[in-house]
């Protein structure tokens, strides 16, 4: 089993990644790792900020870097969110 629940951020609408993140929050107690690169870094940060609001006392770790892709350098970001999901208010 992985130490993180990975959510890869791409070019789909943001709702798809929010759904995946919320599902991962409810699925288990392991941290969520959001991974994005290039033009999807902004979406990755947006998803992380929205998911943080759904958590109780979230712990956030951010790793920024670059990787070679088709003979070019591409910026990457990895955001780890660790914490419990807030209970629904009824």
Secondary structure, DSSP 8 states (H G I E B T S, - for coil): --SEEEEE--SS-HHHHHHHHHHHHHH-SSEEEEEEEGGGHHHHHHHHHHHHHTEEEEEEEEEEEEEEETTEEEEEEEEEEEEEE-----
